[in-house]
Amino acid sequence: MNGPAAVVLFTSDLRVHDHPPLRAATTGGRDVVPLFVRDPAVDRAGFAAPNRLAFLADCLADLDRALRGRGGRLVLRDGDTVAEVCAVVREAGADEVHMAAGCSAFARVREERLRRALEAERCRLHVHDGVITAVPPGDLAPQGSDHFAVFTPYFRRWVAEPLRAPLAAPRAVRVPSAVRSAEPPSRSAVPGVSRGLAAGGETEGRKRLGSWLARHADAYEERHDDLAGDATSRLSPHLHFGTVSAVEAVHRARGRGGPGAEAFVRQLCWRDFHHQVLAARPRAATDDYRPRHDRWRRGPGAEADLAAWREGRTGYPLVDAAMRQLAHEGWMHNRGRLVAASFLTKTLYVDWRAGARHFLDLLVDGDLANNQLNWQWVAGTGTDTRPNRVLNPVRQGRRYDPEGAYVRRWVPELAGLGAPEVHEPWRLTGPDRAALDYPEPVIGLADGLARFRAAREGLLAPEE
């Protein structure tokens, strides 16, 4: 053993490639304890959900395999993160703990508690920036403010910011044999998992990144909104769990070049943008970032509409298709997310927090920064510079699912309809309409738009 050991606390960075804390800890050949703590506080905070727990089990198993291939292993503990880290520090005789910096209020409190506790153990805490995001949340700010509130000026600064080079995975990881570990979780033991949930883990994430860049990146600019074509990268779960490095993804996309890769990099910038907003304004996870003085609908009617939306039974095929994809896969196409969120918040005028909570219950990629702030963007309470825009689900369907293939895939009741009827089944009459086992619209689009305009004090709400 070369001096005291070090502990690497994994959180949302479940990989061995391009992992600054792991590389820093293994420098010099010292013993290292790669540690992941399953903390009940995560459950109580509402961060855990069946789909994410199942995906997490895949990620932890894959991380353990990667470490064992380098002579090490993953140490799992159950309990309070601070208490378990301190216990491992004592067991391993460690004098350093390395971890990635978080941006949520929960992560910040955890880091501060850990720092204070480790001081009592005479152990140093090293918090590494640029692990969860490509650019650390606090690195870019306009004059006179602690964060960018509008995406475009942030993007201009972000693309000019030099990124660190991706780090290779360590060749060897040596773990003290005396440090005990709990039993690893199993996906099969998690109840309530969506049947179509994708596999997790760094191996799967890196394979997906490489394959998508090679096969689909060039057409991404033209096809990223193609609902039926499903041409997006589907990397969001891997970015959320950190099985793919945002820094490496940006470098590899830029290395490929072209408009498609540039459009993909812009999406990665959106992710960083939301993280820097949440880091500066943690309360945006629950409170309106820009209040519009909404008087959201409540009561039995609103609850019934919310239930129909959750179940994919609103009578609007594109909305229902998106919600059913979410239920089946624990994932939803981004265009579907925009349309479904607009329909709930602006056509049904139901509080965005109710929709965000449902998404967090099911989305495998659900995190506070992207989920909550995307919902606020659509609801008009966030960073959108056009807060009163309304997405018309029929027009959106005609534009982004012109042949109706996406709708027919997820709403089999409409499988026999062609375009354009598949997006407006209520226009059918007589026996054709009676034969459809599909609900009538919960509200007319014109009625919903008028109600929204009135609620937003008569402001013109552009309909798209």
Beta strands, then each sheet from edge to edge (+ up, - down):
strand 1: 5-9
strand 2: 32-38
strand 3: 75-78
strand 4: 94-100
strand 5: 124-128
sheet 1: 3+ 2+ 1+ 4+ 5+
end
